[in-house]
């Protein structure tokens, strides 16, 4: 009797167990489940997000502030336009279709090959948008060679000059010889120009008089610029 009950209990216990699936069928069910999860997550990713509901015009204005901030960083490894474009397809399209996001130019008189290519890209993609141009050598002019001059093909002003009619703001901080060449290449000044900053970078003379180093004299320059609303002309004295 006990043997019969034990046998019945054994049979009953086996009937409550989950039937085992063949290995291939079990694997297929697991794959189907995982694929379903992936599809669900993909749908969630494709759902409209709050930031994608922002009007394009407002996004462009936000991006302009970002571009202006990052463009001023000479040591930035990546262009602000590339950073924005790499976020998503929507942002990539917004950046590519907005010439004003490419109109802020911050470079040096003798940019590196990579910086030169980026300058070409800015001038091309800005199309007909007014340009804000800054050619700033204040951090690098001490390391410039005497052999580097405006006749070099890498002289950035030569690339910028054909777009003179689009320049709205112009900042130049260069050695005197580079500054003279730049102003010569940029003549006649654009009628759109509203702000001009010119800084002639002076360097210390190697000769010393009475133990005191003297500054190289920076020759004066004459500028005739119509329609200029504000200007800032100065000489930067380098004591070190």
C-alpha positions in Angstrom: 0.0 0.0 0.0 2.8 2.4 1.0 4.6 1.4 -2.2 1.5 2.2 -4.2 1.1 5.7 -2.5 4.8 6.4 -3.0 4.5 5.5 -6.7 1.4 7.7 -7.0 3.1 10.5 -5.3 6.1 10.2 -7.5 3.8 10.3 -10.6 1.9 13.3 -9.2 5.1 15.1 -8.4 6.4 14.6 -11.9 3.2 15.9 -13.5 3.7 19.3 -11.6 7.2 19.9 -13.1 7.6 22.1 -16.2 8.2 19.9 -19.2 11.6 20.2 -20.6 11.9 21.6 -24.2 14.3 20.3 -26.7 17.5 22.4 -26.7 16.9 24.0 -30.1 13.3 24.9 -29.3 14.3 26.4 -26.0 17.1 28.5 -27.6 14.7 29.8 -30.2 12.2 30.9 -27.6 15.0 32.7 -25.7 16.1 34.4 -28.9 12.5 35.5 -29.7 12.1 36.9 -26.2 15.4 38.9 -26.5 14.5 40.2 -29.9 11.2 41.4 -28.6 12.9 43.3 -25.9 15.2 44.9 -28.4 12.3 46.0 -30.6 10.5 47.4 -27.6 13.6 49.4 -26.6 14.1 50.6 -30.2 10.5 51.9 -30.2 11.2 53.8 -27.0 14.3 55.3 -28.5 12.3 56.4 -31.6 9.6 58.1 -29.6 9.6 61.9 -29.8 11.6 63.4 -27.0 11.0 66.9 -25.5 14.2 68.3 -27.0 13.1 67.1 -30.5 9.9 69.1 -30.1 11.9 72.4 -29.8 11.4 74.5 -32.9 14.4 74.5 -35.3 14.8 78.3 -35.1 15.2 78.0 -31.3 17.6 75.1 -31.5 19.8 77.2 -33.9 19.8 80.1 -31.4 20.9 77.7 -28.6 23.5 76.2 -30.8 24.9 79.6 -31.7 25.7 80.3 -28.0 27.5 76.9 -27.8 29.5 77.5 -31.0 30.6 80.9 -29.8 31.8 79.6 -26.5 33.7 76.6 -27.9 35.2 78.5 -30.9 37.1 80.8 -28.6 39.0 77.8 -27.1 42.1 77.6 -29.2 43.0 74.2 -27.6 39.7 72.6 -28.4 40.3 69.2 -30.2 36.9 69.0 -31.8 34.9 71.7 -33.7 31.7 72.7 -32.0 29.8 71.9 -35.2 31.1 68.3 -35.2 30.2 67.9 -31.5 26.6 69.0 -32.2 26.3 67.0 -35.4 27.3 63.8 -33.7 24.5 63.8 -31.2 21.7 62.7 -33.5 20.4 62.8 -37.0 18.1 65.7 -36.3 20.9 67.9 -34.8 23.1 67.0 -37.7 20.5 68.2 -40.2 19.9 71.4 -38.2 23.6 72.2 -38.0 24.2 71.5 -41.7 21.3 73.7 -42.8 22.2 76.7 -40.6 25.0 78.9 -42.2 25.0 81.2 -39.2 26.4 78.3 -37.1 29.5 78.3 -39.3 30.1 82.1 -39.4 32.2 82.5 -36.2 35.8 82.3 -37.3 38.6 82.1 -34.7 42.0 81.4 -36.0 45.7 82.5 -36.1 47.8 84.1 -38.8 49.5 80.7 -39.5 47.1 77.9 -38.6 48.1 74.3 -38.5 47.0 72.1 -41.5 44.1 70.8 -39.5 43.0 74.3 -38.5 43.4 75.5 -42.0 41.1 72.8 -43.3 38.6 73.7 -40.6 38.8 77.4 -41.7 38.1 76.4 -45.3 35.0 74.4 -44.0 33.7 77.4 -42.1 34.0 79.8 -45.1 32.3 77.3 -47.3 29.4 76.3 -45.0 28.7 79.8 -43.8 27.6 80.6 -47.4 26.4 84.2 -47.4 26.0 84.7 -43.7 27.8 87.7 -42.1 31.2 86.7 -40.6 32.7 87.3 -37.2 36.4 87.0 -37.8 39.1 86.8 -35.1 42.8 86.3 -36.1 44.5 86.2 -32.7 48.3 85.6 -32.3 48.5 86.9 -28.8 49.4 83.4 -27.4 51.6 82.3 -30.2 53.4 85.3 -31.6 56.6 84.7 -29.6 57.1 81.3 -31.2 56.5 82.6 -34.8 59.6 82.3 -36.9 61.1 85.4 -38.7 60.7 83.3 -41.9 57.0 83.1 -41.5 55.4 86.0 -43.3 52.3 87.0 -45.3 53.7 85.5 -48.5 53.2 82.0 -47.0 50.2 80.1 -48.5 49.2 79.2 -45.0 48.6 82.9 -44.1 45.0 82.7 -43.0 44.1 86.2 -44.2 44.7 85.1 -47.8 41.9 82.6 -47.4 39.6 85.0 -45.6 40.2 88.0 -48.0 37.9 86.8 -50.8 35.0 86.9 -48.3 35.7 90.5 -47.2 32.2 91.7 -48.2 30.7 89.4 -45.6 32.8 90.5 -42.6 30.7 92.2 -39.9 33.2 92.1 -37.0 37.0 91.9 -37.3 39.5 91.3 -34.5 43.2 91.3 -35.4 46.0 90.7 -32.9 49.2 90.2 -35.0 52.8 91.2 -35.3 53.1 94.5 -37.1 54.3 93.1 -40.3 51.4 90.6 -40.4 49.0 93.3 -39.4 50.0 95.5 -42.3 49.7 92.7 -44.7 46.3 91.7 -43.3 44.9 95.2 -43.6 46.3 95.5 -47.1 44.7 92.2 -48.2 41.4 93.1 -46.6 41.1 96.5 -48.3 38.6 97.8 -49.2 37.0 97.1 -45.8 33.5 95.5 -46.0 30.6 97.9 -45.9 29.0 95.4 -43.4 31.9 96.0 -40.9 30.6 97.4 -37.7 33.3 96.6 -35.2 37.1 96.6 -35.6 39.7 95.7 -33.0 43.3 96.0 -34.0 46.2 95.0 -31.7 49.8 95.3 -32.9 51.8 92.8 -30.9 55.1 94.3 -29.8 58.1 92.3 -28.8 61.1 93.0 -26.6 64.2 94.1 -28.4 67.2 91.9 -27.8 69.4 94.9 -27.3 69.5 96.5 -23.8 70.3 100.0 -22.8 71.6 100.6 -19.3 70.5 97.1 -18.3 66.9 97.8 -19.3 65.3 96.0 -22.2 63.5 98.3 -24.7 60.4 97.7 -26.7 60.5 97.6 -30.5 58.8 100.6 -31.9 55.5 99.8 -33.6 55.0 102.1 -36.6 51.7 103.9 -36.9 49.1 102.9 -39.4 46.3 104.9 -41.1 42.9 103.4 -41.5 40.0 104.8 -43.4 36.9 102.7 -42.7 33.4 103.9 -43.7 30.3 102.9 -41.7 32.3 101.8 -38.7 30.2 102.1 -35.5 32.9 101.2 -33.0 36.6 100.7 -33.1 39.4 99.7 -30.7 42.9 100.4 -31.7 45.8 99.8 -29.4 49.3 98.5 -29.0 49.9 95.5 -26.8 53.1 95.8 -24.8 54.9 92.5 -24.2 57.2 92.9 -21.2 58.2 89.3 -20.8 
